[in-house]
Amino acid sequence: MINSNYDSLNDNTLAALTKNGDEAAFEEITIRYIKLIFSLASKYNIDGYDVEDIAQEGLLAFLIACKNYDEKGGASFKNYAVTCAKNRFNDLSKKSRKKSSVPDKNLVGLESLSDAEDELSVEDYVLEREYLKTMLKHLDNLLSIDERKVFWMYAHGYSYNEIAEKIDSTPKTVDNILQKIKKKLRG
């Protein structure tokens, strides 16, 4: 349950509290930004992803933004978070275009979105917040510590080579870990 005192805190403070593991602060800041993340996600048409998939990637980027934000960098939290989400969407789009071919059965068509569809109801906010909370707990329970490190670096947009360098390994090992993570997530 969200602490009613959190709604009076600014985004920078909520991001700092989130960085220190305060789940209520993360819930509050997510409620503030979930509509924006879904709105940004709806502007991308990425083969193999529907709007909800893209938005989930945006929510992961948002979580990473909360955990990495440092107001000493000079950017507002909003600008930093939006940039992180857009970078993640752009990375997905680039990776999608690099695929040699995707079977038609795996493609999901996007209906044209009206302005009314961009707005989330209060019920949708609550459902998305609960879904994200459940998803993050599931990831923590499913993945080993090393897998979580690789997953979050990958989600943050690091290349295989950059991840390999950070974990003192090879790009092939990174690929193997990511394949293992994908199998776990599907299974």
N, CA, C and O atoms as a DFTB+ gen file, in Angstrom:
748 C
 N C O
     1  1       0.837      -1.194       0.000
     2  2       0.000       0.000       0.000
     3  2       0.870       1.242       0.000
     4  3       1.888       1.301       0.689
     5  1       0.468       2.215      -0.765
     6  2       1.257       3.425      -0.907
     7  2       1.052       4.318       0.306
     8  3      -0.077       4.538       0.745
     9  1       2.152       4.827       0.842
    10  2       2.128       5.752       1.960
    11  2       1.636       7.097       1.439
    12  3       2.209       7.641       0.496
    13  1       0.584       7.636       2.042
    14  2      -0.008       8.879       1.549
    15  2       0.965      10.048       1.672
    16  3       0.793      11.060       0.993
    17  1       1.985       9.929       2.527
    18  2       2.969      11.003       2.650
    19  2       3.880      11.086       1.432
    20  3       4.506      12.120       1.201
    21  1       3.961      10.028       0.664
    22  2       4.838      10.013      -0.506
    23  2       4.321      10.919      -1.621
    24  3       5.106      11.420      -2.426
    25  1       3.005      11.135      -1.673
    26  2       2.477      11.928      -2.780
    27  2       2.911      13.389      -2.712
    28  3       2.778      14.114      -3.698
    29  1       3.428      13.834      -1.564
    30  2       3.903      15.211      -1.451
    31  2       5.398      15.340      -1.772
    32  3       5.921      16.453      -1.833
    33  1       6.082      14.218      -1.975
    34  2       7.515      14.251      -2.262
    35  2       7.767      14.509      -3.748
    36  3       6.974      14.104      -4.599
    37  1       8.872      15.184      -4.051
    38  2       9.205      15.429      -5.452
    39  2       9.838      14.176      -6.061
    40  3      10.221      13.252      -5.345
    41  1       9.939      14.161      -7.375
    42  2      10.443      12.988      -8.098
    43  2      11.876      12.643      -7.713
    44  3      12.217      11.466      -7.590
    45  1      12.714      13.652      -7.523
    46  2      14.111      13.395      -7.162
    47  2      14.202      12.657      -5.830
    48  3      14.990      11.723      -5.684
    49  1      13.399      13.075      -4.870
    50  2      13.393      12.430      -3.556
    51  2      12.877      10.999      -3.669
    52  3      13.440      10.080      -3.074
    53  1      11.803      10.817      -4.436
    54  2      11.262       9.469      -4.617
    55  2      12.278       8.555      -5.313
    56  3      12.403       7.382      -4.962
    57  1      12.997       9.093      -6.293
    58  2      14.018       8.295      -6.982
    59  2      15.129       7.905      -6.004
    60  3      15.610       6.772      -6.031
    61  1      15.535       8.832      -5.148
    62  2      16.575       8.531      -4.154
    63  2      16.094       7.461      -3.174
    64  3      16.853       6.562      -2.813
    65  1      14.844       7.558      -2.746
    66  2      14.291       6.545      -1.842
    67  2      14.203       5.187      -2.527
    68  3      14.472       4.153      -1.916
    69  1      13.822       5.200      -3.810
    70  2      13.759       3.960      -4.588
    71  2      15.135       3.329      -4.691
    72  3      15.284       2.114      -4.557
    73  1      16.134       4.158      -4.929
    74  2      17.513       3.676      -5.031
    75  2      17.929       2.953      -3.748
    76  3      18.730       2.019      -3.780
    77  1      17.377       3.394      -2.629
    78  2      17.693       2.783      -1.335
    79  2      16.752       1.630      -0.978
    80  3      16.757       1.146       0.154
    81  1      15.947       1.195      -1.947
    82  2      15.113       0.018      -1.745
    83  2      13.720       0.269      -1.210
    84  3      13.052      -0.678      -0.794
    85  1      13.260       1.496      -1.204
    86  2      11.927       1.817      -0.692
    87  2      10.876       1.505      -1.759
    88  3      10.719       2.251      -2.726
    89  1      10.159       0.393      -1.571
    90  2       9.165      -0.048      -2.556
    91  2       7.988       0.907      -2.660
    92  3       7.449       1.107      -3.749
    93  1       7.583       1.497      -1.547
    94  2       6.454       2.434      -1.577
    95  2       6.807       3.668      -2.412
    96  3       5.959       4.203      -3.125
    97  1       8.054       4.114      -2.320
    98  2       8.494       5.255      -3.130
    99  2       8.470       4.884      -4.608
   100  3       8.067       5.689      -5.447
   101  1       8.905       3.658      -4.928
   102  2       8.879       3.214      -6.322
   103  2       7.443       3.127      -6.829
   104  3       7.165       3.512      -7.965
   105  1       6.539       2.631      -6.011
   106  2       5.138       2.569      -6.431
   107  2       4.591       3.956      -6.719
   108  3       3.897       4.161      -7.715
   109  1       4.903       4.908      -5.848
   110  2       4.400       6.276      -6.032
   111  2       4.952       6.910      -7.310
   112  3       4.202       7.506      -8.084
   113  1       6.251       6.783      -7.529
   114  2       6.844       7.412      -8.716
   115  2       6.385       6.703      -9.990
   116  3       6.243       7.337     -11.035
   117  1       6.153       5.392      -9.908
   118  2       5.653       4.657     -11.072
   119  2       4.250       5.123     -11.436
   120  3       3.931       5.276     -12.615
   121  1       3.424       5.346     -10.445
   122  2       2.069       5.849     -10.705
   123  2       2.138       7.189     -11.431
   124  3       1.336       7.460     -12.325
   125  1       3.092       8.017     -11.045
   126  2       3.231       9.328     -11.690
   127  2       3.642       9.209     -13.161
   128  3       3.261      10.044     -13.981
   129  1       4.410       8.182     -13.491
   130  2       5.001       8.102     -14.825
   131  2       4.444       7.003     -15.719
   132  3       4.794       6.946     -16.898
   133  1       3.599       6.140     -15.204
   134  2       3.154       4.996     -16.011
   135  2       2.404       5.435     -17.263
   136  3       2.565       4.832     -18.324
   137  1       1.598       6.462     -17.152
   138  2       0.863       6.951     -18.327
   139  2       1.836       7.461     -19.386
   140  3       1.659       7.191     -20.574
   141  1       2.849       8.187     -18.968
   142  2       3.850       8.706     -19.895
   143  2       4.607       7.558     -20.572
   144  3       4.852       7.605     -21.778
   145  1       4.973       6.538     -19.811
   146  2       5.695       5.399     -20.381
   147  2       4.839       4.686     -21.417
   148  3       5.328       4.344     -22.494
   149  1       3.568       4.458     -21.105
   150  2       2.675       3.811     -22.071
   151  2       2.441       4.698     -23.287
   152  3       2.328       4.203     -24.409
   153  1       2.371       5.993     -23.068
   154  2       2.201       6.915     -24.197
   155  2       3.422       6.867     -25.109
   156  3       3.283       6.819     -26.331
   157  1       4.611       6.881     -24.526
   158  2       5.836       6.782     -25.328
   159  2       5.887       5.441     -26.060
   160  3       6.239       5.388     -27.238
   161  1       5.539       4.366     -25.367
   162  2       5.567       3.027     -25.969
   163  2       4.624       2.928     -27.157
   164  3       4.919       2.241     -28.135
   165  1       3.497       3.609     -27.072
   166  2       2.498       3.521     -28.143
   167  2       2.974       4.173     -29.440
   168  3       2.387       3.950     -30.499
   169  1       4.018       4.967     -29.363
   170  2       4.545       5.646     -30.547
   171  2       5.535       4.769     -31.325
   172  3       5.981       5.144     -32.409
   173  1       5.870       3.610     -30.771
   174  2       6.827       2.715     -31.418
   175  2       6.094       1.530     -32.026
   176  3       5.182       0.973     -31.415
   177  1       6.494       1.152     -33.224
   178  2       5.959      -0.021     -33.897
   179  2       7.155      -0.939     -34.156
   180  3       7.904      -0.755     -35.116
   181  1       7.314      -1.923     -33.283
   182  2       8.479      -2.793     -33.335
   183  2       8.010      -4.207     -33.647
   184  3       7.184      -4.770     -32.929
   185  1       8.546      -4.777     -34.730
   186  2       8.166      -6.136     -35.132
   187  2       8.346      -7.107     -33.971
   188  3       9.387      -7.124     -33.313
   189  1       7.315      -7.913     -33.730
   190  2       7.377      -8.931     -32.699
   191  2       6.961      -8.444     -31.319
   192  3       6.933      -9.232     -30.374
   193  1       6.638      -7.164     -31.184
   194  2       6.245      -6.596     -29.890
   195  2       4.898      -5.906     -30.041
   196  3       4.647      -5.222     -31.033
   197  1       4.033      -6.089     -29.049
   198  2       2.828      -5.268     -29.018
   199  2       3.079      -4.119     -28.040
   200  3       4.126      -4.082     -27.393
   201  1       2.148      -3.195     -27.926
   202  2       2.339      -2.007     -27.098
   203  2       2.627      -2.389     -25.653
   204  3       3.457      -1.754     -25.002
   205  1       1.955      -3.416     -25.140
   206  2       2.188      -3.830     -23.755
   207  2       3.612      -4.340     -23.565
   208  3       4.238      -4.052     -22.545
   209  1       4.131      -5.093     -24.533
   210  2       5.508      -5.583     -24.450
   211  2       6.495      -4.419     -24.443
   212  3       7.445      -4.398     -23.660
   213  1       6.258      -3.463     -25.316
   214  2       7.139      -2.299     -25.399
   215  2       7.062      -1.509     -24.096
   216  3       8.083      -1.052     -23.580
   217  1       5.859      -1.351     -23.572
   218  2       5.688      -0.619     -22.314
   219  2       6.381      -1.336     -21.157
   220  3       6.953      -0.685     -20.283
   221  1       6.339      -2.671     -21.142
   222  2       7.044      -3.415     -20.095
   223  2       8.543      -3.143     -20.168
   224  3       9.203      -2.990     -19.140
   225  1       9.068      -3.084     -21.372
   226  2      10.490      -2.746     -21.535
   227  2      10.731      -1.330     -21.014
   228  3      11.752      -1.060     -20.382
   229  1       9.788      -0.434     -21.281
   230  2       9.899       0.934     -20.779
   231  2       9.849       0.987     -19.264
   232  3      10.564       1.773     -18.643
   233  1       9.009       0.154     -18.667
   234  2       8.928       0.104     -17.199
   235  2      10.224      -0.431     -16.602
   236  3      10.658       0.032     -15.547
   237  1      10.838      -1.392     -17.263
   238  2      12.135      -1.885     -16.790
   239  2      13.185      -0.781     -16.891
   240  3      13.980      -0.593     -15.970
   241  1      13.190      -0.058     -17.998
   242  2      14.117       1.059     -18.150
   243  2      13.840       2.129     -17.086
   244  3      14.764       2.754     -16.564
   245  1      12.571       2.327     -16.779
   246  2      12.180       3.296     -15.752
   247  2      12.717       2.877     -14.389
   248  3      13.238       3.709     -13.647
   249  1      12.595       1.599     -14.055
   250  2      13.123       1.097     -12.785
   251  2      14.629       1.327     -12.723
   252  3      15.159       1.767     -11.703
   253  1      15.299       1.029     -13.805
   254  2      16.743       1.239     -13.855
   255  2      17.062       2.718     -13.685
   256  3      18.019       3.077     -12.999
   257  1      16.254       3.577     -14.312
   258  2      16.446       5.021     -14.164
   259  2      16.313       5.430     -12.704
   260  3      17.089       6.252     -12.214
   261  1      15.338       4.863     -12.008
   262  2      15.149       5.170     -10.583
   263  2      16.380       4.761      -9.773
   264  3      16.830       5.485      -8.885
   265  1      16.898       3.611     -10.095
   266  2      18.035       3.086      -9.327
   267  2      19.350       3.777      -9.674
   268  3      20.270       3.786      -8.856
   269  1      19.458       4.357     -10.873
   270  2      20.720       4.971     -11.301
   271  2      20.713       6.492     -11.274
   272  3      21.761       7.115     -11.443
   273  1      19.566       7.094     -11.067
   274  2      19.475       8.554     -11.144
   275  2      20.328       9.227     -10.069
   276  3      20.327       8.828      -8.904
   277  1      21.048      10.251     -10.493
   278  2      21.842      11.068      -9.589
   279  2      21.588      12.515      -9.971
   280  3      22.002      12.962     -11.041
   281  1      20.910      13.246      -9.102
   282  2      20.550      14.614      -9.460
   283  2      21.773      15.512      -9.606
   284  3      21.665      16.617     -10.137
   285  1      22.936      15.053      -9.143
   286  2      24.172      15.823      -9.329
   287  2      24.557      15.890     -10.804
   288  3      25.359      16.736     -11.201
   289  1      23.986      14.999     -11.617
   290  2      24.274      14.992     -13.053
   291  2      23.674      16.185     -13.782
   292  3      24.055      16.470     -14.917
   293  1      22.750      16.880     -13.152
   294  2      22.192      18.098     -13.735
   295  2      20.857      17.932     -14.440
   296  3      20.142      18.916     -14.632
   297  1      20.507      16.728     -14.828
   298  2      19.229      16.503     -15.520
   299  2      18.122      16.297     -14.490
   300  3      18.353      15.779     -13.397
   301  1      16.919      16.715     -14.865
   302  2      15.777      16.429     -13.992
   303  2      15.496      14.931     -14.058
   304  3      15.867      14.273     -15.030
   305  1      14.852      14.398     -13.047
   306  2      14.533      12.969     -13.060
   307  2      13.668      12.640     -14.270
   308  3      13.883      11.626     -14.934
   309  1      12.692      13.492     -14.555
   310  2      11.792      13.227     -15.673
   311  2      12.565      13.098     -16.982
   312  3      12.347      12.152     -17.739
   313  1      13.462      14.039     -17.254
   314  2      14.255      13.978     -18.485
   315  2      15.112      12.721     -18.522
   316  3      15.223      12.068     -19.560
   317  1      15.715      12.387     -17.394
   318  2      16.567      11.201     -17.324
   319  2      15.748       9.932     -17.579
   320  3      16.152       9.076     -18.366
   321  1      14.604       9.815     -16.915
   322  2      13.761       8.628     -17.048
   323  2      13.218       8.491     -18.474
   324  3      13.216       7.395     -19.035
   325  1      12.763       9.586     -19.051
   326  2      12.239       9.555     -20.422
   327  2      13.350       9.163     -21.397
   328  3      13.124       8.381     -22.321
   329  1      14.541       9.704     -21.190
   330  2      15.672       9.350     -22.054
   331  2      16.000       7.865     -21.933
   332  3      16.248       7.207     -22.943
   333  1      16.004       7.330     -20.720
   334  2      16.268       5.900     -20.523
   335  2      15.225       5.048     -21.248
   336  3      15.573       4.080     -21.924
   337  1      13.955       5.406     -21.109
   338  2      12.889       4.641     -21.770
   339  2      13.022       4.733     -23.291
   340  3      12.929       3.717     -23.980
   341  1      13.235       5.928     -23.815
   342  2      13.364       6.095     -25.268
   343  2      14.586       5.334     -25.796
   344  3      14.530       4.725     -26.865
   345  1      15.685       5.375     -25.042
   346  2      16.871       4.622     -25.466
   347  2      16.571       3.128     -25.531
   348  3      17.021       2.438     -26.446
   349  1      15.816       2.636     -24.564
   350  2      15.466       1.212     -24.568
   351  2      14.575       0.892     -25.769
   352  3      14.779      -0.121     -26.438
   353  1      13.603       1.739     -26.043
   354  2      12.723       1.524     -27.190
   355  2      13.516       1.555     -28.493
   356  3      13.294       0.734     -29.382
   357  1      14.439       2.506     -28.599
   358  2      15.260       2.605     -29.808
   359  2      16.153       1.378     -29.970
   360  3      16.340       0.887     -31.084
   361  1      16.705       0.882     -28.862
   362  2      17.522      -0.340     -28.918
   363  2      16.693      -1.520     -29.402
   364  3      17.149      -2.308     -30.231
   365  1      15.474      -1.641     -28.883
   366  2      14.589      -2.726     -29.321
   367  2      14.298      -2.610     -30.811
   368  3      14.298      -3.604     -31.537
   369  1      14.052      -1.391     -31.250
   370  2      13.742      -1.154     -32.653
   371  2      14.930      -1.530     -33.539
   372  3      14.752      -2.164     -34.579
   373  1      16.134      -1.143     -33.133
   374  2      17.338      -1.484     -33.893
   375  2      17.525      -2.995     -33.954
   376  3      17.807      -3.548     -35.017
   377  1      17.370      -3.658     -32.818
   378  2      17.543      -5.112     -32.777
   379  2      16.494      -5.800     -33.640
   380  3      16.782      -6.806     -34.288
   381  1      15.295      -5.268     -33.648
   382  2      14.224      -5.838     -34.459
   383  2      14.553      -5.739     -35.942
   384  3      14.313      -6.675     -36.704
   385  1      15.100      -4.607     -36.342
   386  2      15.454      -4.407     -37.756
   387  2      16.635      -5.274     -38.172
   388  3      16.772      -5.608     -39.349
   389  1      17.493      -5.645     -37.215
   390  2      18.667      -6.460     -37.528
   391  2      18.317      -7.922     -37.767
   392  3      19.072      -8.643     -38.419
   393  1      17.179      -8.362     -37.243
   394  2      16.780      -9.756     -37.445
   395  2      16.592     -10.007     -38.928
   396  3      15.987      -9.202     -39.636
   397  1      17.125     -11.150     -39.396
   398  2      17.055     -11.443     -40.826
   399  2      15.620     -11.639     -41.291
   400  3      15.227     -11.120     -42.336
   401  1      14.848     -12.373     -40.533
   402  2      13.435     -12.521     -40.877
   403  2      12.679     -12.999     -39.653
   404  3      13.198     -13.758     -38.835
   405  1      11.479     -12.552     -39.548
   406  2      10.607     -12.954     -38.452
   407  2       9.396     -13.608     -39.076
   408  3       8.753     -13.015     -39.942
   409  1       9.065     -14.834     -38.650
   410  2       7.882     -15.480     -39.206
   411  2       6.635     -14.622     -38.980
   412  3       6.461     -14.025     -37.917
   413  1       5.782     -14.573     -39.985
   414  2       4.558     -13.763     -39.892
   415  2       3.719     -14.118     -38.677
   416  3       3.059     -13.251     -38.104
   417  1       3.738     -15.392     -38.277
   418  2       2.917     -15.797     -37.120
   419  2       3.394     -15.143     -35.830
   420  3       2.644     -15.089     -34.855
   421  1       4.637     -14.643     -35.807
   422  2       5.163     -13.996     -34.613
   423  2       4.965     -12.491     -34.608
   424  3       5.253     -11.835     -33.607
   425  1       4.482     -11.937     -35.702
   426  2       4.267     -10.501     -35.768
   427  2       2.897     -10.145     -35.211
   428  3       1.912     -10.852     -35.426
   429  1       2.862      -9.042     -34.497
   430  2       1.610      -8.564     -33.923
   431  2       1.319      -7.206     -34.527
   432  3       2.106      -6.273     -34.369
   433  1       0.196      -7.084     -35.216
   434  2      -0.173      -5.812     -35.808
   435  2      -0.668      -4.850     -34.756
   436  3      -1.340      -5.248     -33.804
   437  1      -0.338      -3.590     -34.925
   438  2      -0.814      -2.570     -34.000
   439  2      -1.972      -1.835     -34.647
   440  3      -1.861      -1.340     -35.768
   441  1      -3.078      -1.769     -33.933
   442  2      -4.196      -0.989     -34.446
   443  2      -3.824       0.477     -34.312
   444  3      -2.984       0.840     -33.488
   445  1      -4.446       1.313     -35.120
   446  2      -4.159       2.741     -34.967
   447  2      -4.691       3.183     -33.615
   448  3      -5.807       2.846     -33.221
   449  1      -3.875       3.935     -32.928
   450  2      -4.214       4.341     -31.570
   451  2      -4.796       5.748     -31.588
   452  3      -4.206       6.668     -32.155
   453  1      -5.941       5.904     -30.971
   454  2      -6.524       7.233     -30.857
   455  2      -6.023       7.869     -29.569
   456  3      -5.456       7.182     -28.719
   457  1      -6.224       9.166     -29.418
   458  2      -5.806       9.853     -28.204
   459  2      -6.495       9.267     -26.979
   460  3      -5.896       9.209     -25.905
   461  1      -7.729       8.838     -27.122
   462  2      -8.456       8.275     -25.993
   463  2      -7.809       6.985     -25.507
   464  3      -7.843       6.683     -24.314
   465  1      -7.216       6.217     -26.431
   466  2      -6.591       4.965     -26.031
   467  2      -5.270       5.194     -25.315
   468  3      -4.791       4.301     -24.617
   469  1      -4.672       6.365     -25.470
   470  2      -3.415       6.671     -24.791
   471  2      -3.614       6.888     -23.298
   472  3      -2.661       6.777     -22.526
   473  1      -4.827       7.194     -22.883
   474  2      -5.085       7.485     -21.486
   475  2      -5.411       6.206     -20.731
   476  3      -6.243       5.409     -21.165
   477  1      -4.741       6.018     -19.588
   478  2      -4.995       4.851     -18.755
   479  2      -5.984       5.222     -17.663
   480  3      -5.911       6.305     -17.082
   481  1      -6.897       4.319     -17.396
   482  2      -7.823       4.542     -16.305
   483  2      -7.109       4.258     -14.988
   484  3      -6.022       3.679     -14.977
   485  1      -7.718       4.663     -13.890
   486  2      -7.153       4.384     -12.568
   487  2      -7.003       2.881     -12.389
   488  3      -6.017       2.413     -11.820
   489  1      -7.978       2.128     -12.872
   490  2      -7.912       0.673     -12.770
   491  2      -6.697       0.126     -13.530
   492  3      -6.004      -0.764     -13.038
   493  1      -6.443       0.659     -14.729
   494  2      -5.283       0.232     -15.502
   495  2      -3.983       0.574     -14.789
   496  3      -3.034      -0.210     -14.824
   497  1      -3.929       1.739     -14.141
   498  2      -2.736       2.120     -13.376
   499  2      -2.470       1.083     -12.290
   500  3      -1.349       0.599     -12.137
   501  1      -3.508       0.754     -11.549
   502  2      -3.356      -0.203     -10.453
   503  2      -2.933      -1.562     -10.983
   504  3      -2.041      -2.199     -10.423
   505  1      -3.568      -2.011     -12.059
   506  2      -3.217      -3.308     -12.644
   507  2      -1.776      -3.320     -13.138
   508  3      -1.056      -4.293     -12.913
   509  1      -1.348      -2.265     -13.801
   510  2       0.023      -2.207     -14.295
   511  2       1.027      -2.155     -13.152
   512  3       2.084      -2.783     -13.215
   513  1       0.691      -1.402     -12.111
   514  2       1.584      -1.329     -10.941
   515  2       1.731      -2.699     -10.300
   516  3       2.840      -3.120      -9.971
   517  1       0.617      -3.391     -10.122
   518  2       0.657      -4.728      -9.524
   519  2       1.392      -5.712     -10.427
   520  3       2.138      -6.564      -9.944
   521  1       1.185      -5.596     -11.728
   522  2       1.872      -6.482     -12.666
   523  2       3.378      -6.276     -12.581
   524  3       4.134      -7.246     -12.526
   525  1       3.821      -5.018     -12.570
   526  2       5.249      -4.722     -12.492
   527  2       5.832      -5.255     -11.188
   528  3       6.909      -5.849     -11.185
   529  1       5.137      -5.047     -10.103
   530  2       5.600      -5.533      -8.797
   531  2       5.747      -7.053      -8.820
   532  3       6.752      -7.592      -8.355
   533  1       4.754      -7.733      -9.356
   534  2       4.788      -9.194      -9.459
   535  2       5.915      -9.643     -10.374
   536  3       6.626     -10.599     -10.066
   537  1       6.079      -8.956     -11.499
   538  2       7.129      -9.316     -12.454
   539  2       8.509      -9.162     -11.833
   540  3       9.365     -10.029     -12.011
   541  1       8.737      -8.085     -11.114
   542  2      10.048      -7.856     -10.506
   543  2      10.340      -8.886      -9.416
   544  3      11.473      -9.352      -9.297
   545  1       9.340      -9.243      -8.626
   546  2       9.528     -10.287      -7.613
   547  2       9.811     -11.623      -8.286
   548  3      10.656     -12.391      -7.827
   549  1       9.102     -11.896      -9.372
   550  2       9.312     -13.136     -10.121
   551  2      10.749     -13.197     -10.646
   552  3      11.397     -14.239     -10.560
   553  1      11.241     -12.090     -11.184
   554  2      12.618     -12.049     -11.681
   555  2      13.613     -12.314     -10.556
   556  3      14.561     -13.079     -10.735
   557  1      13.406     -11.690      -9.404
   558  2      14.316     -11.894      -8.279
   559  2      14.333     -13.348      -7.825
   560  3      15.388     -13.877      -7.475
   561  1      13.168     -13.995      -7.829
   562  2      13.087     -15.391      -7.392
   563  2      13.613     -16.363      -8.441
   564  3      14.146     -17.420      -8.104
   565  1      13.462     -16.007      -9.703
   566  2      13.794     -16.915     -10.798
   567  2      15.276     -16.905     -11.164
   568  3      15.838     -17.943     -11.510
   569  1      15.906     -15.740     -11.088
   570  2      17.268     -15.597     -11.584
   571  2      18.290     -15.605     -10.447
   572  3      18.027     -15.131      -9.342
   573  1      19.464     -16.159     -10.759
   574  2      20.571     -16.113      -9.801
   575  2      21.103     -14.678      -9.745
   576  3      20.732     -13.839     -10.565
   577  1      21.952     -14.415      -8.798
   578  2      22.528     -13.071      -8.657
   579  2      23.286     -12.682      -9.925
   580  3      23.136     -11.565     -10.419
   581  1      24.098     -13.598     -10.454
   582  2      24.859     -13.305     -11.678
   583  2      23.935     -13.079     -12.870
   584  3      24.179     -12.190     -13.686
   585  1      22.878     -13.877     -12.972
   586  2      21.916     -13.701     -14.066
   587  2      21.219     -12.352     -13.956
   588  3      20.990     -11.684     -14.965
   589  1      20.879     -11.948     -12.728
   590  2      20.235     -10.640     -12.538
   591  2      21.158      -9.507     -12.978
   592  3      20.712      -8.548     -13.608
   593  1      22.447      -9.615     -12.645
   594  2      23.406      -8.581     -13.061
   595  2      23.416      -8.458     -14.582
   596  3      23.325      -7.357     -15.126
   597  1      23.528      -9.596     -15.261
   598  2      23.575      -9.594     -16.725
   599  2      22.255      -9.074     -17.288
   600  3      22.250      -8.263     -18.214
   601  1      21.140      -9.535     -16.733
   602  2      19.819      -9.109     -17.206
   603  2      19.669      -7.596     -17.107
   604  3      19.245      -6.958     -18.070
   605  1      20.006      -7.012     -15.964
   606  2      19.816      -5.579     -15.782
   607  2      20.762      -4.775     -16.669
   608  3      20.383      -3.720     -17.178
   609  1      21.995      -5.265     -16.862
   610  2      22.901      -4.547     -17.769
   611  2      22.356      -4.611     -19.198
   612  3      22.389      -3.620     -19.929
   613  1      21.859      -5.781     -19.584
   614  2      21.277      -5.936     -20.923
   615  2      20.048      -5.040     -21.070
   616  3      19.875      -4.369     -22.087
   617  1      19.197      -5.037     -20.042
   618  2      17.991      -4.199     -20.075
   619  2      18.356      -2.719     -20.118
   620  3      17.599      -1.903     -20.643
   621  1      19.499      -2.380     -19.573
   622  2      19.941      -0.993     -19.562
   623  2      20.594      -0.597     -20.883
   624  3      20.948       0.565     -21.080
   625  1      20.753      -1.560     -21.785
   626  2      21.254      -1.243     -23.113
   627  2      22.729      -1.531     -23.335
   628  3      23.277      -1.175     -24.379
   629  1      23.378      -2.170     -22.368
   630  2      24.779      -2.529     -22.566
   631  2      24.895      -3.589     -23.659
   632  3      24.033      -4.459     -23.780
   633  1      25.956      -3.513     -24.447
   634  2      26.213      -4.515     -25.476
   635  2      26.785      -5.771     -24.824
   636  3      27.200      -5.746     -23.666
   637  1      26.801      -6.861     -25.574
   638  2      27.393      -8.099     -25.071
   639  2      28.840      -7.863     -24.656
   640  3      29.280      -8.360     -23.619
   641  1      29.578      -7.108     -25.462
   642  2      30.987      -6.837     -25.155
   643  2      31.136      -6.028     -23.868
   644  3      32.013      -6.309     -23.052
   645  1      30.278      -5.025     -23.691
   646  2      30.346      -4.204     -22.474
   647  2      30.009      -5.031     -21.240
   648  3      30.659      -4.900     -20.203
   649  1      28.991      -5.884     -21.353
   650  2      28.621      -6.743     -20.221
   651  2      29.767      -7.699     -19.918
   652  3      30.136      -7.880     -18.758
   653  1      30.330      -8.313     -20.958
   654  2      31.438      -9.260     -20.769
   655  2      32.595      -8.592     -20.043
   656  3      33.208      -9.186     -19.155
   657  1      32.889      -7.363     -20.421
   658  2      33.979      -6.636     -19.771
   659  2      33.670      -6.396     -18.293
   660  3      34.543      -6.549     -17.438
   661  1      32.428      -6.021     -17.999
   662  2      32.048      -5.718     -16.613
   663  2      32.041      -6.962     -15.720
   664  3      32.336      -6.871     -14.528
   665  1      31.705      -8.123     -16.291
   666  2      31.673      -9.342     -15.468
   667  2      32.935     -10.191     -15.666
   668  3      33.012     -11.328     -15.199
   669  1      33.918      -9.620     -16.364
   670  2      35.193     -10.282     -16.612
   671  2      34.988     -11.652     -17.262
   672  3      35.407     -12.686     -16.742
   673  1      34.331     -11.613     -18.409
   674  2      33.998     -12.831     -19.127
   675  2      34.089     -12.572     -20.628
   676  3      34.706     -11.601     -21.067
   677  1      33.461     -13.461     -21.411
   678  2      33.467     -13.311     -22.868
   679  2      32.057     -13.000     -23.368
   680  3      31.080     -13.308     -22.685
   681  1      31.941     -12.392     -24.551
   682  2      30.614     -12.148     -25.126
   683  2      29.819     -13.450     -25.307
   684  3      28.596     -13.447     -25.165
   685  1      30.489     -14.540     -25.614
   686  2      29.801     -15.826     -25.776
   687  2      29.170     -16.268     -24.453
   688  3      28.049     -16.775     -24.434
   689  1      29.896     -16.072     -23.350
   690  2      29.346     -16.415     -22.035
   691  2      28.127     -15.551     -21.729
   692  3      27.133     -16.037     -21.191
   693  1      28.210     -14.263     -22.076
   694  2      27.073     -13.354     -21.883
   695  2      25.879     -13.855     -22.678
   696  3      24.761     -13.904     -22.164
   697  1      26.115     -14.230     -23.939
   698  2      25.045     -14.758     -24.770
   699  2      24.443     -16.018     -24.143
   700  3      23.222     -16.174     -24.115
   701  1      25.287     -16.908     -23.644
   702  2      24.794     -18.133     -22.993
   703  2      23.929     -17.813     -21.774
   704  3      22.887     -18.432     -21.560
   705  1      24.376     -16.834     -20.977
   706  2      23.606     -16.437     -19.785
   707  2      22.260     -15.855     -20.209
   708  3      21.231     -16.180     -19.617
   709  1      22.261     -14.998     -21.229
   710  2      21.008     -14.395     -21.694
   711  2      20.065     -15.452     -22.277
   712  3      18.852     -15.369     -22.084
   713  1      20.604     -16.430     -22.980
   714  2      19.772     -17.516     -23.504
   715  2      19.162     -18.313     -22.357
   716  3      17.996     -18.701     -22.418
   717  1      19.942     -18.553     -21.321
   718  2      19.455     -19.273     -20.137
   719  2      18.337     -18.476     -19.452
   720  3      17.334     -19.040     -19.015
   721  1      18.528     -17.171     -19.369
   722  2      17.509     -16.301     -18.765
   723  2      16.224     -16.364     -19.574
   724  3      15.138     -16.483     -19.008
   725  1      16.345     -16.285     -20.916
   726  2      15.164     -16.347     -21.777
   727  2      14.415     -17.660     -21.587
   728  3      13.185     -17.672     -21.536
   729  1      15.149     -18.765     -21.482
   730  2      14.496     -20.067     -21.251
   731  2      13.766     -20.070     -19.923
   732  3      12.646     -20.572     -19.832
   733  1      14.392     -19.512     -18.888
   734  2      13.755     -19.455     -17.575
   735  2      12.475     -18.608     -17.625
   736  3      11.452     -18.965     -17.041
   737  1      12.561     -17.484     -18.335
   738  2      11.404     -16.598     -18.412
   739  2      10.256     -17.206     -19.207
   740  3       9.089     -16.942     -18.917
   741  1      10.582     -18.017     -20.208
   742  2       9.537     -18.678     -21.003
   743  2       8.937     -19.853     -20.261
   744  3       7.746     -20.138     -20.383
   745  1       9.779     -20.539     -19.483
   746  2       9.365     -21.777     -18.829
   747  2       8.562     -21.529     -17.633
   748  3       8.136     -22.474     -16.969
